[in-house]
Amino acid sequence: MQKKAVLFDLDGTLINSLPDISRCMNEVLAQYNLPTYDQAAYAYMVGNGARVLTQRAVGERQELVDDVLRAYSERYAVHCFDDSYIYDGILEMFAALLKKGLKLVVLSNKDDPDVATVLNHYFPDIPFTIMRGRLPGVPLKPDPTAAVNIARELQLDPAEFWYLGDTPVDCACCLAAGMHFIGVTYGFRTGEEIAAAGAKVLVDTPLEALDIIFAE
């Protein structure tokens, strides 16, 4: 089936947000006299939304989750653009996809307002068809509900979507939704981990993804 849209994960796929996430969370953890973590450790703590990130970060001190989450969210809202950056090749990929007439969609487990804020900051000139984050009553990825809802909104079959993501969470969401997955190895998780989750196609750069998309 001819593809008509490309759905992207955000963190670890379009931008490297670990520098700001890790710094903001560590600053809050220090305020509560909790252990902090190396930036690399956060690659295995993110991906399931801010609450799960916080639950993992506070460890045995689960009674602090609400307070730490509130403080982290406030800090990250102010400092989410300090050191995060767009991965090389993303802008060129967007330009090529738009030239071919493909719709660009983003689905993240970030809170929905944060997704729009981040995308409008880093990609102000990109006409995304849908920018979607966590919504009340809609389960987070890897549950496929949000991805299937997006396909329904666009009146497309899920099989008409490519899905680019960097984690097993993305792979599981994509396969359950009936979309076609391209795992990116330049993000937060390794190619071996993504392949173990079921990914059949892996790329090391965004431009390699174009070769896959345009080969059909």
C-alpha positions in Angstrom: 0.0 0.0 0.0 1.3 3.4 -1.0 2.4 5.4 2.1 0.9 8.9 2.6 2.2 9.9 6.0 5.2 9.6 8.2 4.7 9.5 12.0 7.7 10.5 14.1 8.5 10.0 17.7 10.0 13.3 19.2 12.7 12.8 21.9 15.5 10.6 20.5 14.2 10.7 17.0 13.9 14.4 16.0 15.8 16.1 18.9 18.3 15.0 21.5 16.6 16.3 24.7 18.6 14.2 27.2 20.9 17.1 28.2 18.0 19.2 29.4 15.9 16.4 30.8 18.8 15.0 32.8 20.0 18.3 34.1 16.5 19.5 35.1 15.6 16.2 36.9 19.0 16.0 38.6 18.6 19.6 39.9 15.2 18.7 41.4 16.5 15.4 42.8 19.3 17.3 44.6 16.8 19.7 46.1 15.1 16.7 47.7 18.4 15.1 48.8 17.9 12.2 46.4 20.6 10.5 44.3 21.2 11.9 40.8 22.1 10.0 37.6 24.5 10.3 34.7 23.0 11.6 31.5 23.3 8.2 29.8 21.2 6.6 32.5 18.3 8.8 31.5 18.1 7.1 28.1 16.6 4.2 30.0 14.4 6.3 32.2 12.6 8.4 29.6 10.1 7.3 27.0 7.0 6.5 29.0 6.0 10.0 30.0 7.1 12.5 32.7 5.4 10.6 35.6 7.1 7.3 34.9 10.4 9.2 34.5 9.8 10.7 37.9 8.8 7.3 39.4 12.0 5.8 38.1 14.1 8.8 39.3 13.0 8.9 42.9 13.5 5.2 43.4 12.2 4.0 46.7 10.9 7.4 47.6 7.7 7.0 45.7 5.9 9.3 48.2 7.8 12.2 46.6 6.6 11.5 43.0 4.0 14.3 42.9 6.2 16.9 44.4 9.3 16.0 42.3 7.1 15.8 39.1 5.7 19.2 39.8 9.1 20.8 40.4 10.6 19.0 37.4 7.8 20.1 35.0 8.1 23.7 36.1 11.9 23.6 35.7 11.9 21.8 32.3 9.3 24.2 30.9 11.8 27.0 31.4 15.0 25.2 30.5 13.9 22.6 27.8 15.8 24.6 25.1 19.1 25.2 26.8 21.1 22.3 25.4 18.8 20.1 23.4 19.4 20.0 19.7 18.0 18.8 16.3 19.7 15.7 15.0 21.8 16.1 11.8 19.8 15.4 8.7 16.3 16.0 10.2 15.6 19.2 8.4 16.8 17.8 5.1 14.6 14.8 5.6 11.6 16.9 6.3 12.2 19.0 3.2 12.4 15.8 1.0 9.3 14.3 2.5 7.2 17.4 2.1 8.4 17.7 -1.5 7.0 14.3 -2.1 3.7 15.3 -0.6 3.8 13.1 2.5 2.1 14.3 5.7 4.3 14.8 8.7 2.9 13.7 12.1 4.5 13.7 15.6 3.4 11.4 18.4 5.1 11.7 21.8 4.5 10.6 25.3 5.3 14.2 26.4 2.4 16.2 27.7 0.5 17.5 24.7 1.2 21.2 25.3 4.9 20.5 25.6 5.0 18.7 22.2 3.6 21.8 20.5 6.0 24.1 22.4 9.1 22.0 21.5 8.1 21.6 17.8 7.2 25.2 17.3 10.6 26.2 18.8 12.8 23.9 16.8 10.8 23.5 13.6 8.8 26.8 13.2 8.7 26.5 9.5 7.6 22.8 9.2 3.9 22.3 8.5 3.2 19.3 10.7 -0.3 17.9 10.0 -0.7 16.7 13.6 1.4 17.3 16.7 0.3 15.0 19.5 1.3 14.3 23.0 -0.3 12.8 26.1 -4.0 13.5 26.3 -6.4 12.7 29.2 -8.0 9.3 28.8 -5.7 8.1 26.0 -3.1 5.5 27.1 0.6 6.3 26.4 2.7 4.4 23.9 3.4 1.5 23.5 -0.4 1.3 23.5 -1.4 1.9 19.9 -4.6 3.9 20.6 -3.1 7.3 20.0 -1.4 6.2 16.7 -4.6 4.6 15.5 -6.6 7.7 16.4 -4.3 9.8 14.3 -4.8 7.6 11.3 -8.5 7.8 11.8 -8.4 11.6 12.0 -6.5 11.8 8.7 -8.9 9.3 7.2 -5.9 7.0 6.4 -5.3 3.3 6.9 -2.5 2.7 9.4 -0.8 0.7 6.7 -0.3 4.0 4.9 2.1 5.3 7.6 5.8 5.0 8.0 6.7 5.3 11.7 10.2 6.5 12.8 11.2 5.9 16.4 14.2 5.1 18.6 13.0 2.8 21.3 11.3 -0.6 21.8 8.3 1.4 23.1 7.9 3.0 19.6 8.4 -0.3 17.9 5.7 -2.0 19.9 3.3 0.9 19.4 3.9 0.9 15.6 3.5 -2.8 15.1 0.3 -2.9 17.2 -1.1 0.0 15.2 -0.4 -1.7 11.9 2.1 0.9 10.7 5.5 0.3 9.1 8.4 0.8 11.5 11.9 2.3 10.8 14.1 2.1 13.9 16.7 4.9 14.2 19.9 3.9 16.0 21.2 7.5 16.6 18.8 8.1 19.4 18.4 7.0 23.0 18.5 3.2 22.5 20.7 0.7 20.6 19.9 -1.0 17.4 20.1 -4.4 19.1 17.4 -3.3 21.6 15.1 -2.0 18.9 15.6 -5.1 16.8 14.8 -7.3 19.8 11.5 -5.5 20.1 10.6 -6.6 16.6 12.1 -3.9 14.3 13.0 -5.3 10.8 14.4 -2.1 9.4 17.1 0.0 11.2 18.9 3.2 10.0 21.9 5.0 11.4 20.9 8.5 10.0 17.7 10.3 9.0 18.8 10.4 5.4 19.1 6.6 5.3 15.4 6.6 6.3 14.7 8.5 3.1 16.2 5.8 1.1 13.8 3.3 2.7 10.8 5.5 2.3 11.4 6.5 -1.3 12.3 2.9 -2.3 8.7 1.7 -2.3 
